């Protein structure tokens, strides 16, 4: 039982009010401005419905998101089981493999795959033609776009599912083995139903992330002639003049409806409670025996994922970063001028600002998410308001939220235009859904009997949360922190609008390089971002493994 009226509960309640204001005020102000603009919103709705490419764009979005989310969920759940519960695990390598795409930010990864699989100048396709072989992959089509989407959606599912599986009582699987069930049947009939809440939470995370993903469809989808919702919304606000904010908000309503249904389904499953939780000390862990052949195949599959998700795109970035131009072949002359350009002036400042903002925003974001998840678990109308508020930013384009934040806080009386404070607020608001879903998924595996025992022993809610719940949630919270750090460092859409030459960040700088077509300098910056992100992520995952 959560005592929301305790002093600790009141403090968390005040924090909830601050979060509701930060999320709701900018959006409400934007909607009111449109509503008071003499029927402009109705005109915008008719304009959107009459747009010639609307249904094609919505169909493209639905196809890409549905295919990539389903494939990513299957791959992530399988990798989580292999890494956490079976003899296919390969030490710390197994824990890193499924999240390696987090080591290469989406903008860098998308550019890396363009360098690899562009039909005319991609390294892989040029090499295949030189050998008289057919093209390895035509990136500029539905298969190529879904393929890169999947690489960046897998971690969203893997992190909460792996955290849940790591806390699973091995007695359940042991009982299945004793009854004569094989490893795959045990996985399908015992392990998978037990971690169903984490799977659905991860799938929802993937859907939220996929809808907001901008860099991959911009770089790959645009060149493939595949228009998707996120890019269409960005164009309405950044390419059209004057910016068509009402039409962008109308399109965001479509996203709101889709995520609202997914959120409702996820909430119903989590409230059902028909799944295993941590209820105390379990028996000694014994991994599921796959057999030699399946173990070798599983490890080869994970190594292949490592190759395509991180090694190949990073290698392409690294090679081009030392060349004066990109031709699809490795030139004989190498140069470090691209790094000299990147490490000078605003580019280096953007990299350092992004790393510091990533570390700080991830810490603050997960701390706030834990407290909000604690209050949401208490139930009641206020908990429902908080739950809806924390999911709302995921239902809107990052560009729409960024524009709303500019309208609300850039001018008087706040005067935060182009400041780091506005960037911090934006990142916390934008990635609140990912933070709270990670925290709620971690809470879902903490059994109520431990919390109740703590309450009966006289411990208050703050002490119970600090001494009982949070230690059991550590692995899930570290996974959430890693997720937030990578999202903040690799953010492009909000950074392009909210950052300035006074406060540059990676997204602001890298988008300018991409628009200017300077691929070698872009590859050098992408290489540096990857190295820094990989170092931080690997350190955090090492800490997670020791908890």
N, C-alpha and C positions, 0 to 999 in steps of 0.2 A: 504494500500500500504506500503510495506517495503522498506525503503531507505537503500539499501545495501552499498551505497557509502558515507554515513554519517560517521563521526569519529567512532561512535559506531559500524557501519557496518564493517568498516575496521578492528577494533579490533576483532570482531567476525570472520572475514575472516582470520585473522592471526591464531586465535585459530583453525579454520578449517584446515589450512595448517599443524599445529602441529599434529592434529588428523590423517590426511591423512598419514603423515610421520610415526607416531607411528604404524598405522595399516598396511600400505602398504610396508614400507621398509623391515621389517623382512620377510614377505611373498614373496616379490619380490626377495630378496636375496636368499631365499631358492629355489625358482623356477629357478632362474638363475644358481645357483650351480648345480642343477639337469640337466638343459638344456645343460650345458657345460661339462657334465660328459660322453660324448661320446655315446649318445643314450640311456643312462640308463633309462630315463623316458619311452621311447618306450618299452624297455625290461620289465619295471615294469608293463606297461599296459597289455602286453601280458601275463605276469605272473598272474596278477589279474584275467583276463578273463579266464585263464585256470585253476584257482583254483577250486577244486572239490565242495566245499561247498558255492561258491559265490552266486548262485541264491537262494539257500535255506536261506542263511543269509539275502539277500536283501528282500526276501519274508517275513521272520520273522519280519524284521524291519518295512516294510510297514504295515503289519498286526497289530503289536503292536502299532505303532504310529497312524495309522488311527483310530483304535478302541478307544484308550485312548484319543485322541484329540477330537473326536466327543462326546464321553460320558462326558468328562470333560467340554466341551463347553456347553452342554445341562444342566448339573448340576450347573455349575457356573452362567449361565444366570438366571436360575430359582431361585437360592439362592439370587442373587443380587436383583432380582425383589421382592422377598418375604421380604428381609431385608430392602430395601430402599423405596418401594412403597406401601406396603400392611399392613393390620392389624396383620399379622403374625409376625411382627418384635418383638423382645424381648429385647429392649433397647440395651445396649452396647454388650450384649451377641450375638445378631443377627449379629452385625458387625464383631465379632471375629470368629464366627462359620465357615464361608466358608474359612478362611485363617488359620485355626488352624494347618494345615499340615506345614505351615511355622514355627510354633513353635518347630517342631521336624525336624531338618535337615535331608535331604534325606538319608544320610549314617546311621544315628541313627534310622530313621524310618524303613529303610529296614531291619536292624538288629533286631529291635523290632518285626517286623512281622515274621522274621525267628524264633525268640524265641516263638512267638505265634502260628504259623501255619505250622511249619515244620512237615512233615507227621509222623515222628517217635517220636520226642521229643518236639513238640510245645505244649505250655500250654493248648490251646483250644482243640487240638486233643487228648491229653492225658486225659483231663477231660472228653471229650465225650466218649472215650473208657471205662473209669472207670464206666461211667453211662450206658454202653451198647448201646450207640448211634453211628451213623455213624460220620465220620470225618467232622468237621465244614468247613474246607477249606484246600485243598491241594495246598499250596503256589507254589510248584514247577511245574507249568504248565502255559499255556497261560492265563487262567482266573486269576490266582494268580498274574502273572506278570502285566497284564493289570490293575488289581485292584489297585496295589500299584502305578503304573504309574499315574492312574487317581487321586489318592490322592494328588500327587505333581504337576499335571497340572491344577487342579481346581483353585488355587490362581492366576495363570498367566492370566486366563480369567476373574476371578471374580473382581480383583482390578480395571482394566480400565472400566469394564462394570458398576460396582457399583458407581464409580466416575461419570460416565456419567448419570446414572439414578438419582443420588442425585441432579443433577443440572437441571433435566427435569422440564419444566413448567407444573405444575399440571393442568393447564387449558385444556391441550390436553386430559387428562384422564377424566376430569370433563365433557367435551363435549361429550365424548363417553358414559359416564354414562347417561347423559341427553337424548341421542339418543336411550337409551334402551339396550345398549350392556352390557353383563355380565362381571365379572372380568377377566375370562380367554380369552374371545374374545377380550376384551380391550388390554390385554397383547399381544396377537398374532397379532392384526391388527393395534394397535396404538403404544404401548410402544416399542415393539421389532423392528419395522422398523425405529423408531426414533433413537435408539442407535445402529443401524447396524454397523457404522464405529468402534465403541468401541468393538463390538462383534468380528468383523473380526480382529481387531488389537490384541485382546486378544487371539483369536485362533492362530494367527501367532506367538504370544509370546509363547503359549503352544507348538507349533510345534518346534520352535527354541529351547526351553528348553528341550523338549522331545528328540530331536536328540542328544543334547549334554549331556543328562543325562547318567552318567556312573555308579554311585554307585548301583542303583536299578538293572539294568541288570547284573552287575558284581556279586552281592551277591545272587540274586534270579534266574536270567536267566541262569547263568553258571551252577548252581546246577540242574536246570530244563532241561539242554541240549538245551536251546534256544539261539542260537548265534545271536547277533544283531550288527549293524554297529559300534556303538561307542566302544564296547568291542573289536571287531576285529581290529579296528585302534589302540587301546591302546596296544593290544598284539603285533602288528607289531613293535611297538616302545619300548616296555618295556620287553617283554618276549623273542622275537626273538633276536638272536645274530649272526652277528651284527644287529643293528636296521634297519628295512626296511622302511626308510622314503619315498622313491619314491612310493612304493606301498600304503603307508598310504595316500599320497597326491592324488593318483589316486582314492581311495575310497572316499576321501573328495569331489572330483568333483561331485560324485553322489548326495551328500548332497547339494552342491551348486546349481545344476540344480533344485532340488525339492524346495528349499527355494526361488530360483529366481522366479519360477512360482508363488508361494504363495505371495511373496512380490509384484509382478506385479499386481496380482488381488487386493491385499489390497490397493495399491496405486491408482488404477483405481476407487475404491469405494470411497476413501477419497477425491479424486479430483472431484467426481461427485457432491458433495455438496447437495444432495437431502435428507437432514436430518435436524433435529432441532438443533439449537444452542442457547447459552445464549445471549439474546438480550436486557436484561435490567431486571428490577425488576418484578417478576412474582406475581401471586396471592397467597394467603395463601395456604399452603399445606394441603391437605386432603387425607389420605391414602385410598387405594382401599379396600373396604369391601369384605372379602372373605366369610363371614359366619362362624358360630361357628365350624361346622364339618371340613371344609377345613382349618380353622386356626389351629385347634388342630393337624390335619394330617401334615400340613406344619411344625409346631414346632417340632413334633416328628421326622420328617425327618431330620431337621437340628440338633437335639440333637443326632440322630443316627450317622450322619456324624461326629459330635464332638467325639463320642465314638470311631469310627473306625480310624479316622485320627490322633488323638492325645492321648486320654485317654488310650486305650488299649496298643499301642506300648510303650508309656511312662511307663505304669505300669509294663510291661514285663521287660523293661530296669532297672527300679527301683528295682524290686524283685531280678533279677539276680545280680545286682551290689552289693547286700549285702550277696551274697552267694559265697562259695568257688568254686563251679562248677555248670554247667547247666545240669539238668536232665529231665526237663519237669514237675517237681513237686516242690513245695515249701519245701525246706529242713528246718529242725527244728533249725539248727544252723545258726546264722547270724553273719557277720563279717564286719568291716569297713576297712579291710586291702586293699581292692581294691581302695578305695578313698585315702588312705594314699599313695599308689603307684602312683595314678594319679596326686595328688597334690604336687608331688615332682619332682624336676629336670625339664627336657625338656618338660614334658607333660603339666605342669602348665604354663610354658612360652609359649607353643604353643597355649593354650586356651586364654591367655591374649593378645598375638599378634594378634590372629584372631579377637577378639572383637574390638580392637583398629583399625585394618585395615578395619574391616567391617563398623564401624562408619565413619571413614575418607573417605574411597573410595566411600561409598554411598553418602556422602555430595558432594564431588568433582564430582562424576559421574553424579548426577542429575543436578548440576549447569551447567556443560558442555553440558548436553543433552538439557536443556532449551534453551541455546544460539544456539546450532546447529539446534534445531527444529524451532526456530525463523527464522534462515537463510534459511532453507530448504523450509519454507512456502513462501519465497519470490520468488521462482521459478528461472529459468535460468539454464544454463549448470553447473555452480558451485554448485547450489543446488542439481542437480541430482548426481554430483560426491560425495558430502557429504552424500546424502541419501544412495547411493550404498556403500560407505565406512563404514557407521555406521552399515549396515546390514551384511557386509562381515564376521565379526568374528562369527556370528551365523551360517554361512554356512560351517564352518570348525570345525573339532574336536578340543577340547580344548588342547589335547595332541599335535596336529600338530602346533597350535599357540604357545604353550609353548616351543616346540623344536625350532621353528623359532625365538622366542625371545631370547633363549639361544644362538643360532648361531649369532644373530645380536648384542646383548648387553653384553653377558657374558665375552667375551674376549676383547683384545685391540681394539679400544682406550678407551672403556667405562669401562671395568673391573667391571661389576655389578653382577658377578656370586654369587649366594647365598645371595644376599642382599635384604633388605626390599624394596629398591627402585625398584628393578626388579619385586618384587611381586606386588607392587602398580601399576606399569605400566601394568603388566599382567592382574590384576583384572579389571582395567579400560578398557583395550582393549577387554577382554573376554566378559564383560557384557555391553559393549556399545550398542548392539542391544536392550537389555531389557530396558536400560535407555532411549534411544531415542524413542522407540516405546511408552513407558509410557508418555514421554513428548509430543509426537505428538498426542497421544490420548487425552491428557489434552487440548492441543491447539485446537483440533477439535471442542470442545464444546464452544469456545469463539467466539461469533459472530463478523463478520467484521464491523458491524455498530458501536460498541463501540470503536474499534481501529480507525476507520475512524473519528469518532467524536473527539477523542483525538488528532488526527493529525490536524484536522481543527482548533481546539482550540489553536494550536501552540506548542503542546507537541512533543518533539523529540521521536525517536524510543526507546531510552533507558528508558526515563520516562514513555512512554506508556507501555513498557514491565513490568517495575517495579510497576507502580501504577494501571494498568488496567488488563493486562493479567495474571501476576503471582498470584495476589490475587484470581482471579477466578479459577486458576488452582491448588490452594493449596492442595485440597483433592487428586487430581490425582497425584501430585508430592510427597506428603507424602506416598501414596500407592507405588509409584515407589521407594522411599527411603527404605521402608520396604523390598521390593522385593530384591533390591541390597544388603542390609545388610545381609539378610539370605543367598543369593547366595555366597557372599564372605566368610562368616563364615563357610558355609558348603562345600566349594570347596574342591575337592579331586584331580582331574586329574592334574590340573596345579600345585597345591601345592606339589604334590608328586615329580614333576620334578624340580621346581624352588626353593623350600624351602631347607634348610640345617639344620644341627645340630646347627649351629650358629643362624639361624633365623627360628625356628620351628613354624609351624602353625597347626591348628587342622587336616586338611586333611593329612598332612605329618605324624602326630603322629598316627592318627586313622587307617590309611591304614597299618602301621607297626603292630599295635595290631591285626588287622584282619588277616593279613598274618600269624601271629604267632599262631592264633587260641585261643587267650586268651579272651574268651567271657565275663567273669566276669569283668575284667579290662576295656574291650571295653564297656560294659554296664554302668560302672561307669562314663567313659568319656562321653558317649552318654547322660547320665542323666544330667551331668553338662552343656553340650552344650545346651541341651533342656531348662534347667532352665534359663540360661543366655539369650538365643535367645528369649524365651518367655517374659522375663522381658522387653527387649528392644522393641520387636514388640508390646506388649500390651501398653507400654508407647506411642509409635508412633501412634498407632491407637486411643488412647485416645485424643491425640493432634489433629488428623484428625477429630474426632467427634466434637471437639469444634470450628473448622474453619467454 
